[in-house]
Amino acid sequence: MNKNAPLSVVSMRISWARLLKRVFDINIVHCPYCGAALKIITVLLKKAATTNIPDHLGLSSRTPPRAPVQILDPFEPI
């Protein structure tokens, strides 16, 4: 074994569809209603596309407003 040789790094890549399933329990491979296989037709990676497409379809491209912060008193009974 050569001590000067660079170490090989084995990277484990997980598809984003599998990550969505693992983290959010979202299955984008099968239809949630009928169970049929779904086909991904596009992936939006640029902000312009995420606003232009809904605007073109007459839908809102703005994110919904956030709810105000609720501060709870830890000593108040629920």
N, C-alpha and C positions, 0 to 999 in steps of 0.2 A: 504494500500500500504506500503510495506516494504522499508524504506529509505536506507537500507544497500544492497538491492538487486541490482545486476548489471543491467545496462540499456541494453536493447536489441537493437542492431543496425540492422536496416533493410537496406540491400544492394540491390540495383537494378542492376542486371546483364544484360548486353546486349551482344548478340552474336557478334562475330567479323564480321560475314557477314553483320549484320545490321549496325555495326559501319562503315564498308567500304562504305555501301550505304549512310549513313548519312553524312560522312565527305567528301568522294571523288566522290560520285554519281556513284559508281561502284556496279552493281547488279550481284552478283555471283550466284544467284539462278536461273536465266533464261538466256538462250542464247541470246546475243545481235543481232544475225542474224535471227534466226527463232522463238525465244520466247519459245523454248522447255525448260523443267526443266533440270537443270544441277545437277550432282551428284559429290560431293567432294570425291575424291579417296584417297588423302593424304594431309597432312600439313607438310611442312618442317620447323623444329624448330632449327636444328643444322646447323652451318656453313658448316660442311663437306658435308652434303647432298646437300646444295645449290650449291656447286662446283662440287661434284662428278657426279651428274646426268647430267648436261649440258655437262661436259667433256666426259662422256660416249656416249652421243648422237652426239658428234662432234660439239657442239655449244660452244660459248665463255662463260666462267663463270666469266669473269672479268667485273666489272662495267665500263660503258663508261666514258671517261675523262670529267671533268667538264670544262665548257666554262670559259675563262678568265673574270675577273671582269671588268665591264665597268663603268668608272667614268664619270658621266654626269655633265656638268657645269650648275648650276641652272640659270645662267644669260644668257645663250646662247639660242636664239630663236629656236624653233623646226621647 
